[in-house]
Amino acid sequence: MRTPSKLARLYEATESIVTIEKDSAPRLLFSGEDLLLEDLPVGTKVIYPRPPIEGLTNVKAAIRWALNHPEGTDPLHAKLRPGMKVTIALDDISLPLPPMRTPDVRQQVLEVILPLLADSGVDDVHLVIAICLHRRMTEAEMRRMVGDAIFEEFYPDRYYHHDAEDPDGLVTLGETRHGEKVVINRRAAESDLLIYVNLNLVPMDGGHKSVGTGLTSYEGVKAHHDPGTIKKCHSYMDPARSEMHRSVDRIGRVIDEHLDVFHVETTINNRMFDGPMEFLQKREDDFTDLDRLKLAGLRATLKRLPRVAKRKLFQAIPAAYDVIAVHAGKTEPTHAKILEKSFEQYLVDVDFQADIAVMGIPFISPYNVNSILNPLLVQVMACGYFFNFYRGRPLVKKGGTLIVTHPCSDEFDPEHHPSYIEFFHRLLPETRDSDVLQAKYEEEFARNPSYVHMYRTGHAYHGAHPFFMWYWGENGRQHLGRIIAVGADNEHVPRLLGWDSAATLSEAIDMARSEHGRGAQIAMLHHPPIVMTQNLG
């Protein structure tokens, strides 16, 4: 008989949906950098993440096997010849969240691929970080992602960021049958082989989206990051029902017709916390006396710390993720294998839709690594990500209420998010209508010379990025009847977002019940770690 692993013993597989009964333990919710303990009404259904899938015992061996047994194409070594030009594109720091312990899986993939290239006489190799309109990473962040040896060998001339605003660094391959422009990084387009090293955090990632979005320009990405496309999506986390992914797939197929693209896709489990913070991975009913002591100590510490120190405390702790799958080869069959594993980790079957959903918004998103979760990013976490963590039918009924916990502070990072500040304080007071914002202001921000300069030379997100973050929440806003922010430290941020405010969770639930009735079904999506619902009824 196989002896259960330490991981399996620690996180026993139990039912993922717990119905609150009388005298149940209070539930833990993130509220930015703070932790709340809340008693939920009897009958509330709490949806917990699945236990972490066991990690691969030998990641390097799994990478080698994938390279030698790829999907739909020749093994990587068979594609190599002396003197060829190879570009390796990498996902940026926006995932995983929080950053994983070193060595990062991207480093591990490179440590297998680079010697293989060298042994095959391939010397013209560049590493390009596929940031699209995201911010440039710092030298320290770049070093951490690939390790000291690779950084020293390739940085800065052969390890650098894709520049979506460099006219000489981009090439147009054509258009899709829908008229979408296919714009791609010139170095990648002119290479004999493009290898994309991906890390799938959620099912929205990877596949054609890696090259077609990561290595394009504003002109290329706006084809599917627009209000019309977003409104037609039925969960970004279910690519088969996402209009955005249909557009991305059309673009990616044109790219694959022009380029020899070899994908190396990886995915990880949801083991976000371990060590002193491991209790945050557990269910409250499973807390030991020591866990409760640790939680009390952590909450007391957070209460005393200023916000900046709390943020640094959480962001300084790397996640204990394990790699659970590696596949390589052609874009679509490779991605299908990774999606299968990602869904296995995240999906929890539900057979109901809630009138009221409760979700705690944590301290981090893909767009504020080592930075501030500003109000626009709180919005995109609530309406863009957490609302869309479903497959089939949304967790919340049409016209239902979403309750989120977050202080909603009017605080922005001027280095990372300068265009966000103007978008929030100048545009949202005028209109929250995505179509109006797109038609009237998007091009102005995208072409603003100051924002372009800060994107290209500093660590700023592109001037158009806040628009995409607002559009990203569009189908959540269209579906939900009401959003209530609990614990906001001001009134104007929720008001500008179109949300209501409540001082406490019990007050917010009473406000929601006044619309949906005392018998309203309440559900809590217990983040973090990541959890998705599947309701195919």
For each residue, the residues with C-beta under 8 A, 3 or more apart:
1:
2:
3:
4: 8 9
5: 8 9 54
6: 9 10
7: 10 11 52 54 55 271 322
8: 4 5 11 12 51 54
9: 4 5 6 12
10: 6 7 278
11: 7 8 51 52 281 282
12: 8 9 51
13: 50 51
14: 283
15: 18
16: 47 48 49 50 348 531
17: 45 46 47 48 348 350
18: 15 45 46 48 283 285
19: 43 44 45 46
20: 24 40 41 42 43 44 45 46
21: 24 42
22: 42
23:
24: 20 21 39 40 42 285
25: 284 285 287
26: 37 38 39 40 284
27: 37 38 39 40 46 284 524 526
28: 35 36 37 280 284 295 360 526
29: 35 36 38 358 359 360 405 505 524
30: 34 35 36 360 361 362 363 405 527 528
31: 34 35 36 360 361 405 406 407 486 487
32: 307 361 362 363 373 406 407 409
33: 302 307 310 311 313 314 363
34: 30 31 299 302 303 310 407
35: 28 29 30 31 295 298 299 302
36: 28 29 30 31 360 405 487 505
37: 26 27 28 295 299
38: 26 27 29 505
39: 24 26 27 506
40: 20 24 26 27 44 46 358 505 522 524
41: 20 44 509 522
42: 20 21 22 24
43: 19 20 521 522
44: 19 20 40 41 358 522 523 524
45: 17 18 19 20 350 352 354 521 522 523 524
46: 17 18 19 20 27 40 523 524 526
47: 16 17 348 350 395 523 524 525 526 531 533
48: 16 17 18 283 348 526 531
49: 16 270 346 348 526 527 528 529 530 531
50: 13 16 53 270 345 346 347 348 531
51: 8 11 12 13
52: 7 11 55 269 270 271 281 322 345 529
53: 50 269 322 324 341 344 345
54: 5 7 8 269 322 324
55: 7 52 59 269 271 322 323 324
56: 59 62 322 323 324 325 326
57:
58: 61 62
59: 55 56 62 63 105 108 323 326
60: 63 64 108 111 112
61: 58 64 65
62: 56 58 59 65 66 323 325 326
63: 59 60 66 67 108 109 112 264 326
64: 60 61 67 68 112
65: 61 62 68 69 326
66: 62 63 69 70 264 326 327 328 329
67: 63 64 70 75 76 77 112 113 116 264 328
68: 64 65 75 76 77
69: 65 66 75
70: 66 67 73 74 75 76 262 327 328 329 330 334
71: 327 328 329 330 333 334 337
72: 329 330 332 333 334
73: 70 79 262 329 330
74: 70 78 79
75: 67 68 69 70 78 79
76: 67 68 70 79 80 113 116 195 262 328
77: 67 68 80 116 120
78: 74 75
79: 73 74 75 76 193 260 262
80: 76 77 84 86 116 117 120 121 122 193
81: 84 120 121 122
82: 120 121 122
83: 121 122 123 124
84: 80 81 122 124 192 193
85: 124 190 191 192 193
86: 80 117 122 124 125 126 191 192 193 194 195
87: 125 126 128 185 187 188 191 193 194 195
88: 110 113 125 126 127 128 195 196 197
89: 128 129 130 162 185 188 194 195 196 197 210 211 214 215
90: 106 127 128 129 130 145 146 196 197
91: 94 95 106 129 130 197 198 199 205 210 214
92: 95 129 130 131 134 137 214
93: 99 137 141 145 369
94: 91 97 134 366 367 369
95: 91 92 199 201 205 366
96: 99 100 199 201 268 319 321
97: 94 201 319 364 365 366 369
98: 272 314 315 317 318 319 364 369
99: 93 96 104 144 318 319 369
100: 96 104 105 268 318 319 320 321
101: 318 319 320 321
102: 107 144 147 318
103: 107 108 111 147
104: 99 100 107 108 144 145 146 147
105: 59 100 108 109 199 266 268 323
106: 90 91 109 110 145 146 197 199
107: 102 103 104 110 111 145 146 147 150
108: 59 60 63 103 104 105 111 112 323
109: 63 105 106 112 113 197 264 266 326
110: 88 106 107 113 114 127 146 150 197
111: 60 103 107 108 114 115 147 150
112: 60 63 64 67 108 109 115 116
113: 67 76 88 109 110 116 117 195 197 264
114: 110 111 117 118 125 150
115: 111 112 118 119
116: 67 76 77 80 112 113 119 120
117: 80 86 113 114 120 122 125
118: 114 115 121 122 123
119: 115 116
120: 77 80 81 82 116 117
121: 80 81 82 83 118
122: 80 81 82 83 84 86 117 118 125
123: 83 118
124: 83 84 85 86
125: 86 87 88 114 117 122 154 158
126: 86 87 88 154 158 159 160 187
127: 88 90 110 146 150 154 158 159 160
128: 87 88 89 90 160 161 162 185 187 188 215
129: 89 90 91 92 137 142 159 160 161 162
130: 89 90 91 92 162 185 196 210 211 214 215
131: 92 134 135 136 137 161 162 164 214
132: 162 164 213 214 215 216 221
133: 164 218 221 455 461 462 464 465 468
134: 92 94 131 367 461 462 465
135: 131 416 455 459 460 461
136: 131 161 455 458 459
137: 92 93 129 131 141 142 145 161 459
138: 141 142 370 459
139: 142 143 155
140: 143 144
141: 93 137 138 144 145 369 370
142: 129 137 138 139 145 146 151 155 159
143: 139 140 146 147 148 151 155
144: 99 102 104 140 141
145: 90 93 104 106 107 137 141 142
146: 90 104 106 107 110 127 142 143 150 151 154 159
147: 102 103 104 107 111 143 150 151
148: 143 151 152
149: 152 153
150: 107 110 111 114 127 146 147 153 154 159
151: 142 143 146 147 148 154 155 159
152: 148 149 155
153: 149 150 158
154: 125 126 127 146 150 151 157 158 159
155: 139 142 143 151 152 158 159 160
156: 159 160
157: 154 160
158: 125 126 127 153 154 155
159: 126 127 129 142 146 150 151 154 155 156
160: 126 127 128 129 155 156 157
161: 128 129 131 136 137
162: 89 128 129 130 131 132 169 185 214 215
163: 166 169 456
164: 131 132 133 170 216 217 218 221 455 462
165: 217 218 452 455 456 462
166: 163 169 170 456
167: 170
168: 186
169: 162 163 166 185 186 187
170: 164 166 167 183 184 185 186 217
171: 183 184 185 186 189 190
172: 181 182 183 184
173: 182 183 184 189 254 255 258
174: 182 254 258
175: 179 180 181 182 254
176: 179 180 182 247 250 251 253 254
177: 250
178: 247 250
179: 175 176
180: 175 176 223 224 247 250 251
181: 172 175 219 220 223
182: 172 173 174 175 176 212 220 251 254 255
183: 170 171 172 173 216 217 219 220
184: 170 171 172 173 188 189 211 212 215 216 220 255 259
185: 87 89 128 130 162 169 170 171 188 189 215 216
186: 168 169 170 171 189 190
187: 87 126 128 169 190 191
188: 87 89 128 184 185 191 194 211 215 259
189: 171 173 184 185 186 258 259
190: 85 171 186 187
191: 85 86 87 187 188 194 259
192: 84 85 86 260
193: 79 80 84 85 86 87 260 262
194: 86 87 89 188 191 211 259 260 261 262
195: 76 86 87 88 89 113 261 262 263 264
196: 88 89 90 130 210 211 214 261 262 263 264
197: 88 89 90 91 106 109 110 113 264 266
198: 91 205 206 210 263 264 265 266
199: 91 95 96 105 106 205 266 267 268
200: 203 205 206 265 266 267 268 338 339 342
201: 95 96 97 205 267 268 530
202: 205 237 342 346 530
203: 200 237 238 239 339 342 343 346 532
204: 209 236 237 239 242 245
205: 91 95 198 199 200 201 202 209 210
206: 198 200 209 210 263 265 335 338 339
207: 210 239 245 248 249 252 331 332 335 339
208: 211 212 245 248 249 251 252 253 255 256 331 332 335
209: 204 205 206 212 213 214 245 248 252
210: 89 91 130 196 198 205 206 207 213 214 263
211: 89 130 184 188 194 196 208 214 215 252 255 259 261 331
212: 182 184 208 209 215 216 220 248 251 252 255
213: 132 209 210 216 220 221 248
214: 89 91 92 130 131 132 162 196 209 210 211
215: 89 128 130 132 162 184 185 188 211 212
216: 132 164 183 184 185 212 213 219 220 221 251
217: 164 165 170 183 220 221
218: 133 164 165 221 222 446 462 464
219: 181 183 216 222
220: 181 182 183 184 212 213 216 217 223 251
221: 132 133 164 213 216 217 218 224 225 468
222: 218 219 225 226 442 446 464
223: 180 181 220 226 229 247 251
224: 180 221 229 243 244 247 248 251
225: 221 222 229 230 244 468 471 472
226: 222 223 229 230 438 471
227: 230 231 434 435 438 471 474
228: 231 232
229: 223 224 225 226 232 233 243 244 247
230: 225 226 227 233 243 244 434 471 472 474 475
231: 227 228 474 475 478
232: 228 229 243
233: 229 230 236 241 242 243 244 388 475
234: 238 241 242 475
235: 238 241 242 388 389 390 391 394
236: 204 233 239 242 244 245 384 388
237: 202 203 204 388 389 390 391 532
238: 203 234 235 241 242 390 391 392
239: 203 204 207 236 242 245 339
240: 245
241: 233 234 235 238
242: 204 233 234 235 236 238 239 245 246
243: 224 229 230 232 233 246 247
244: 224 225 229 230 233 236 247 248
245: 204 207 208 209 236 239 240 242 248 249
246: 242 243 249 250
247: 176 178 180 223 224 229 243 244 250 251
248: 207 208 209 212 213 224 244 245 251 252
249: 207 208 245 246 252 253
250: 176 177 178 180 246 247 253 254
251: 176 180 182 208 212 216 220 223 224 247 248 254 255
252: 207 208 209 211 212 248 249 255 256 331
253: 176 208 249 250 256 257
254: 173 174 175 176 182 250 251 257 258
255: 173 182 184 208 211 212 251 252 258 259 261
256: 208 252 253 259 261 330 331
257: 253 254
258: 173 174 189 254 255
259: 184 188 189 191 194 211 255 256
260: 79 192 193 194
261: 194 195 196 211 255 256 330 331
262: 70 73 76 79 193 194 195 196 328 329
263: 195 196 198 206 210 328 329 330 331 334 335
264: 63 66 67 109 113 195 196 197 198 326 327 328
265: 198 200 206 326 327 328 334 335 337 338
266: 105 109 197 198 199 200 323 325 326 338
267: 199 200 201 323 324 325 338 341 342 345
268: 96 100 105 199 200 201 321 322 323 324
269: 52 53 54 55 321 322 324 345
270: 49 50 52 321 345 346 528 529 530 531
271: 7 52 55 274 281 319 320 321 322 529
272: 98 280 281 319 320 321 528 529
273: 277 278 279 280 281 319 320 529
274: 271 277 278 281 320
275: 278 320
276: 294
277: 273 274 280 281 298 317
278: 10 273 274 275 281 282
279: 273 282 287 291 294 295
280: 28 272 273 277 528
281: 11 52 271 272 273 274 277 278 529
282: 11 278 279 286 287 291
283: 14 18 48 286 287 526
284: 25 26 27 28 287
285: 18 24 25
286: 282 283
287: 25 279 282 283 284 291 292 295
288: 291 292
289: 292 293
290: 293 294
291: 279 282 287 288 294 295
292: 287 288 289 295 296
293: 289 290 296 297
294: 276 279 290 291 297 298
295: 28 35 37 279 287 291 292 298 299
296: 292 293 299 300
297: 293 294 300 301
298: 35 277 294 295 301 302
299: 34 35 37 295 296 302 303
300: 296 297 303 304
301: 297 298 304 305 313
302: 33 34 35 298 299 305 310 313
303: 34 299 300
304: 300 301
305: 301 302 309 310 313
306: 309 310
307: 32 33 310 311 409 411
308: 311 312
309: 305 306 312 313
310: 33 34 302 305 306 307 313 314 363
311: 33 307 308 314 315 363 372
312: 308 309 315 316
313: 33 301 302 305 309 310 316 317
314: 33 98 310 311 317 363 364
315: 98 311 312 363 364 369 370
316: 312 313
317: 98 277 313 314
318: 98 99 100 101 102
319: 96 97 98 99 100 101 271 272 273
320: 100 101 271 272 273 274 275
321: 96 100 101 268 269 270 271 272
322: 7 52 53 54 55 56 268 269 271
323: 55 56 59 62 105 108 266 267 268 326
324: 53 54 55 56 267 268 269 341 345
325: 56 62 266 267 337 338 341
326: 56 59 62 63 65 66 109 264 265 266 323
327: 66 70 71 264 265 334 337 338
328: 66 67 70 71 76 262 263 264 265 334
329: 66 70 71 72 73 262 263 333 334
330: 70 71 72 73 256 261 263 333 334
331: 207 208 211 252 256 261 263 334 335
332: 72 207 208 335 336
333: 71 72 329 330 336 337
334: 70 71 72 263 265 327 328 329 330 331 337 338
335: 206 207 208 263 265 331 332 338 339
336: 332 333 339 340
337: 71 265 325 327 333 334 340 341
338: 200 206 265 266 267 325 327 334 335 341 342
339: 200 203 206 207 239 335 336 342 343
340: 336 337 343 344
341: 53 267 324 325 337 338 344 345
342: 200 202 203 267 338 339 345 346
343: 203 339 340 346 347 391 532
344: 53 340 341 347
345: 50 52 53 267 269 270 324 341 342
346: 49 50 202 203 270 342 343 389 530 531 532
347: 50 343 344 391 532 533 534
348: 16 17 47 48 49 50 531 532 533 534
349: 533 534 535
350: 17 45 47 395 533 534 535
351: 535 537
352: 45 521 523 535
353: 393 394 395 396 397 400 521 535
354: 45 357 395 396 397 400 521 522 523
355: 396 397 400 401 512 516 517 520 521 522
356: 396 400 401 402 403 509 512 513 516 520 521 522 523
357: 354 395 396 400 401 402 403 522 523 524 525
358: 29 40 44 403 404 405 505 509 522 523 524 525
359: 29 382 386 402 403 404 405 524 525 527
360: 28 29 30 31 36 404 405 406 527
361: 30 31 32 373 378 381 382 386 404 405 406
362: 30 32 381 527 528
363: 30 32 33 310 311 314 315 373
364: 97 98 314 315 368 369 373
365: 97 368 373 377 380 381 385
366: 94 95 97 369
367: 94 134 377 380 461 465 469
368: 364 365 371 372 373 374 377 413 416 417
369: 93 94 97 98 99 141 315 364 366
370: 138 141 315
371: 368 413 415 416 417
372: 311 368 411 412 413 416 417
373: 32 361 363 364 365 368 377 378 381 406
374: 368 377 378 411 412 413 417 420 424
375: 378 379 408 409 410 412 424 493 496 497
376: 379 380 417 420 423 424 466 469 470
377: 365 367 368 373 374 380 381 469
378: 361 373 374 375 381 382 404 406 408 497
379: 375 376 382 383 384 469 470 473 497
380: 365 367 376 377 383 384 385 469 470 472 473
381: 361 362 365 373 377 378 384 385 386
382: 359 361 378 379 385 386 387 402 404 406 473 476 483
383: 379 380 386 387 402 472 473 474 476 477 480 483
384: 236 379 380 381 387 388 469 472 473 476
385: 365 380 381 382 388 389
386: 359 361 381 382 383 389 404 525 527
387: 382 383 384 390 394 396 402 473 475 476 479 480
388: 233 235 236 237 384 385 475 476
389: 235 237 346 385 386 395 525 530 531 532 533
390: 235 237 238 387 393 394 395 532 533 534 535
391: 235 237 238 343 347 532 533 534 535 536
392: 238 534 535 536 537
393: 353 390 535 536 537
394: 235 353 387 390 397 398 479 535
395: 47 350 353 354 357 389 390 523 525 533 535
396: 353 354 355 356 357 387 400 401 402 479 480 523
397: 353 354 355 394 400
398: 394 479 481
399: 479 480 481
400: 353 354 355 356 357 396 397 479 480 481 516
401: 355 356 357 396 480 481 482 483 484 512 515 516
402: 356 357 359 382 383 387 396 476 480 482 483 484
403: 356 357 358 359 483 484 486 502 505 508 509 512
404: 358 359 360 361 378 382 386 483 484 485 486
405: 29 30 31 36 358 359 360 361 485 486 487 505
406: 31 32 360 361 373 378 382 485 486 487 488
407: 31 32 34 487 488 489
408: 375 378 485 488 489 490 493 494 497
409: 32 307 375 489 490 493
410: 375 490 492 493
411: 307 372 374
412: 372 374 375 417 420 421 424
413: 368 371 372 374 416 417
414: 417 418 421
415: 371 418 458 459 460
416: 135 368 371 372 413 459 460 461
417: 368 371 372 374 376 412 413 414 420 421 460 461 466
418: 414 415 421 422 450 451 454 460
419: 422 423 445 448 451 460 461 462 463 464 465 466
420: 374 376 412 417 423 424 461 465 466 469
421: 412 414 417 418 424 425
422: 418 419 425 426 427 445
423: 376 419 420 426 427 428 445 466 467 470
424: 374 375 376 412 420 421 427 428 466 496
425: 421 422 428 429
426: 422 423 429 430
427: 422 423 424 430 431 437 441
428: 423 424 425 431 432 496 497
429: 425 426 496
430: 426 427
431: 427 428 436 437
432: 428 437 470 497 498
433: 436 437
434: 227 230 437 438 470 471 474
435: 227 438 439
436: 431 433 439 440
437: 427 431 432 433 434 440 441 442 467 470
438: 226 227 434 435 441 442 467 471
439: 435 436 442
440: 436 437
441: 427 437 438 444 445 467
442: 222 437 438 439 445 446 464 467
443: 446 447
444: 441 447 448
445: 419 422 423 441 442 448 451 463 464 466 467
446: 218 222 442 443 451 462 463 464
447: 443 444 452 463
448: 419 444 445 451 452 463
449: 452 453
450: 418 453 454
451: 418 419 445 446 448 454 455 460 462 463
452: 165 447 448 449 455 456 462 463
453: 449 450 456 457 458
454: 418 450 451 457 458 460
455: 133 135 136 164 165 451 452 458 460 461 462 463
456: 163 165 166 452 453
457: 453 454
458: 136 415 453 454 455
459: 135 136 137 138 415 416
460: 135 415 416 417 418 419 451 454 455
461: 133 134 135 367 416 417 419 420 455 465 466
462: 133 134 164 165 218 419 446 451 452 455 465
463: 419 445 446 447 448 451 452 455
464: 133 218 222 419 442 445 446 467 468
465: 133 134 367 419 420 461 462 468 469
466: 376 417 419 420 423 424 445 461 469 470
467: 423 437 438 441 442 445 464 470 471
468: 133 221 225 464 465 471 472
469: 367 376 377 379 380 384 420 465 466 472 473
470: 376 379 380 423 432 434 437 466 467 473 474
471: 225 226 227 230 434 438 467 468 474
472: 225 230 380 383 384 468 469
473: 379 380 382 383 384 387 469 470 476 477
474: 227 230 231 383 434 470 471 477 478
475: 230 231 233 234 387 388 478 479
476: 382 383 384 387 388 402 473 479 480
477: 383 473 474 480 483 498
478: 231 474 475
479: 387 394 396 398 399 400 475 476
480: 383 387 396 399 400 401 402 476 477 483
481: 398 399 400 401 515
482: 401 402 500 512 515
483: 382 383 401 402 403 404 477 480 497 498 499 500
484: 401 402 403 404 499 500 501 502 508 511 512
485: 404 405 406 408 488 493 494 497 499 500 501 502
486: 31 403 404 405 406 501 502 503 504 505 507 508
487: 31 36 405 406 407 503 504
488: 406 407 408 485 491 493 494 501
489: 407 408 409
490: 408 409 410 493
491: 488 494 495 501
492: 410 495 496
493: 375 408 409 410 485 488 490 496 497
494: 408 485 488 491 497 499 500 501
495: 491 492 498 499 501
496: 375 424 428 429 492 493
497: 375 378 379 408 428 432 483 485 493 494
498: 432 477 483 495
499: 483 484 485 494 495
500: 482 483 484 485 494 511
501: 484 485 486 488 491 494 495
502: 403 484 485 486 505 507 508 511
503: 486 487 507
504: 486 487 507 508
505: 29 36 38 40 358 403 405 486 502 508 509
506: 39 509 510
507: 486 502 503 504 510 511
508: 403 484 486 502 504 505 511 512
509: 41 356 358 403 505 506 512 513 522
510: 506 507 513 514
511: 484 500 502 507 508 514 515
512: 355 356 401 403 482 484 508 509 515 516 520
513: 356 509 510 516 517 518 520
514: 510 511
515: 401 481 482 511 512
516: 355 356 400 401 512 513 520
517: 355 513 520
518: 513
519:
520: 355 356 512 513 516 517
521: 43 45 352 353 354 355 356
522: 40 41 43 44 45 354 355 356 357 358 509
523: 44 45 46 47 352 354 356 357 358 395 396
524: 27 29 40 44 45 46 47 357 358 359
525: 47 357 358 359 386 389 395 531 533
526: 27 28 46 47 48 49 283 531
527: 30 49 359 360 362 386 530 531
528: 30 49 270 272 280 362
529: 49 52 270 271 272 273 281
530: 49 201 202 270 346 389 527
531: 16 47 48 49 50 270 346 348 389 525 526 527
532: 203 237 343 346 347 348 389 390 391
533: 47 347 348 349 350 389 390 391 395 525
534: 347 348 349 350 390 391 392
535: 349 350 351 352 353 390 391 392 393 394 395
536: 391 392 393
537: 351 392 393
